[in-house]
Amino acid sequence: MTATKETNRVTSPSPSPFRKPSRPRRLRGTGGGRIAAVLIVAIILLPLVPLVINSFARGYVFPQLFPAEWSIRAWRIVLATDGGTWEALGWSVGVAATVTALSLVVGVPAGRVLGLRSFRGKRALEFLVLTPLLVPAVAVAIGLDITFIRLGLSGTFWGVVLVHLILAAPYAVLVLAGVFANYDPDFEAQATTLGASPLNVFRHVTMPAIKPGLIVAGFFAFIVSWSQYVLTLQIGGGKILTLPVLLVSTANGGDASITGALTIVSALPVLALLAVASRHVVRAGLGTTGT
Amino acid sequence: MRSAPFLIRDRSWPKLLPALVVIVPLFAAAFILAVIQSLGYFPLIGLRSFNVDAYRSLLGNGEFWQSLLLSTWIAVMAALLSTVLGIAMALGIRKIWRRSGRLAFLSQLNLPIPHVIGALAMVHLLGQSGLIARLGHATGIIEAASEFPAVVYDPFSLGILAELVWKDAPFIAIVALGVLGTVGESYENVAASLGASSRQRLRHVTLPLLVPAVAPASVIVFAFAFGSFEVPLLLGQSFPSALPVLAYRLHTNVDLGVRPEAMALAVIMSLVVMAATLLYLALVRRVLRKDQT
C-alpha cells in the first residue's frame, strides 16, 4: 500500500472525469482543523463531566448545576479497604493481564502467518477468527452456561479468562497480522546467517521490529477484557466480581456519588494504558490490514 | 496465491493452531450447544426430545418481533451515525492529528472506556435530571425536570444511540485516519492538480479510499450495537427491550421451561448478525467494483 506514494507527480494531464484542468488547488489549511479538534475533544469529554461532579458531590439534586455541597464521602467509601473496590480491581487486572498475555502468545505466530503469507482460504480463515466479534456476547454466555457449570469452570478465574479470550485473541491476531504485513523477514535470515540463535533472533530482530504492534495488540486485548460485562456476569457466576460487574450492581443501588467515584476508579487504569499506547495506535492505524 | 497444502508443506499451520484453539472450539461449542438446547434437548430439566417448539413460541410472540425491530434500529442507526460522524471527525482533524500527541490521546480517550461507564455517563448527562437538563434549567429553557425530553429509557433509544455513537465514532475515525495517513494525500493532490473541486475530491477520491478499511469497521460497529447488552440494559426502556436483554431475561427466568426459548433467541440473534454482515460486505464489494470501472 506504500507503493503508491510516489504517484503524486503527474506531468501530462490525462483525460479525467473531473472539471477543467485549471490551476492546482491545495488541500485546506489547519485553521478549521484546530476548531474541529477542540469541538471533538469537548464532545468526547462532556459525558464524563457529570460522573466526576457526582463523585465529589453531596445531595446533588436537580436543578443544581454545581453541587451545593462538595464532599469526599463517596471517595472514602469507594476506596475503603473493606469495600469491594480493591477486590474488583484485583479481579479486573488479574483477568485482563492474563487474557492479554495469552492473546499475545497465540497472536504473534498466527498474525505472522496471516500477515506474511498468502494462501488459498486465507480470507475464510480471517473471517473465522473475526466471527466471535460479530456474534452477541450474550449468545456465547448463555450457550456455554451449563457446560461451564458441568466442567467446573463456572465461577472460576480460568473460566472467565477462557471466555474473555474468545473475544480478545481475535483483536490481537488481526492487529498483529497488520503489523506483519509490513514486516521484512529477511532481517531474521541475515541474523541467522551471522550465527544468531533462534531465541536471539526473536529478541534482537523480530521483537524490536514488532514492538509497537505488540503494544497495540496487547492494549486492545486488555481493554476488551477490561470492558466485558455479560460474559463475566454469567460465567463468573457472581464470584469473579470485576469492576464492570461491581459497577452495575452499585449503579442499581442508586447512590450517584458512589457510582461516579467507582466509574473513575474503573476508567483510570485503562486511560493510563492509553497514554502509553495512543501514539502507537496512531501509527499502526488499526484496521488497515485490508481484511 | 499458493495452494492450500502450502500451509502443511511449509509447516506454517502449527503457528496458526494456538490462536484457532483458543478462539474456535469454545465459540463453536457455544453455538452448537445453543442450537441443541434450543431444539428442546435439555436433560437438566427432563427434556430429551427434539422439536421446534421453542422457535414456534418465540416467533409467535409479539415481544420478540418488537425487540428484533428495536435491535435492528439500534444497530443500523449506530453504524450509520458512527460511520458518518467518524469520517467527518477524521477529515476535520487529519491535518493536525499526527503532529499533536495530546490530540491523539484526547481523541481516543473514550476508546478504552467500558460501555458500562459510557452508559452510566449518559444517564447522568442526558437523563431528565442530568447535566444537560440542569443547563436547560439554568438558562431558563425548562422549568422542571419533567419538561426535559426523555432521551433515556425512551422508545427511540436515543440514549442508547448516543452512547454507542460516542464510543464508536472515534473508533471509525481512527481507522479512517490510518488510511488517510498512509495513502490519502497523494491521490487527493493529484485530483486537485487536475482541477477537482473539494466536493469532487471527497466523492471520487477520499471516500473510495476509505471504504475498504472503514466498511469492515462499520460492520463491527453494527454487530456490536446489535449484540450490546449492558448499554440497552442501563439506558433502554423496559418494554420492548433489545434482543440481548430479552435473551438474558429468558435465560435467567425462574421458569426453567423457557430456557429453550432463550437458546433459540441466541441462535436467531447470531444468525441475523452473520447474515447481515455477509450481506453488507458483499454489498460493499459490489460498490467498490462499480467504482473502479
Interface residues (C-beta under 8 A of the other chain):
Chain A: M1 T2 T4 K5 E6 T7 N8 V10 P13 S16 P17 F18 R19 K20 P21 S22 R23 P24 R25 R26 L27 R28 G29 T30 G32 G33 R34 A36 A37 L39 I40 V41 I43 I44 L45 L46 P47 L48 V49 P50 L51 I53 N54 V61 F62 P63 Q64 L65 L102 V105 V106 G107 P109 A110 R112 V113 L114 R117 S118 F119 R120 G121 L125 L128 V129 T131 P132 L133 L134 V135 P136 A137 V138 A139 V140 A141 I142 G143 L144 D145 I146 T147 L162 V163 L165 I166 A169 P170 V173 F219 I223 W226 S227 Y229 V230 L243 P244 L247 V248 A251 A256 T259 G260 T263 S266 A267 V270 L271 L273 L274 A275 S278 R279 V281 V282 A284 G285 L286 G287 T288 G290 T291
Chain B: M1 R2 S3 A4 F6 L7 D10 S12 P14 K15 L16 P18 A19 L20 V21 V22 I23 V24 L26 F27 A29 A30 F31 L33 A34 Q37 L44 M89 G92 I93 R94 K95 I96 W97 R98 S100 G101 L103 A104 F105 L106 S107 Q108 L109 N110 L111 P112 I113 P114 H115 V116 I117 G118 L120 A121 M122 V123 H124 L125 Q128 S129 G130 L131 A133 R134 L135 H137 A138 A145 W166 P170 I174 V175 L177 G178 V179 G181 T182 V183 E185 S186 Y187 E188 N189 V190 A191 A192 S193 L194 G195 A196 S197 S198 Q200 H204 P212 A213 V214 P216 A217 V219 I220 A223 F224 F226 G227 S228 F229 E230 L233 L234 L243 P244 A247 Y248 H251 A262 M263 A266 V267 M269 S270 V273 M274 T277
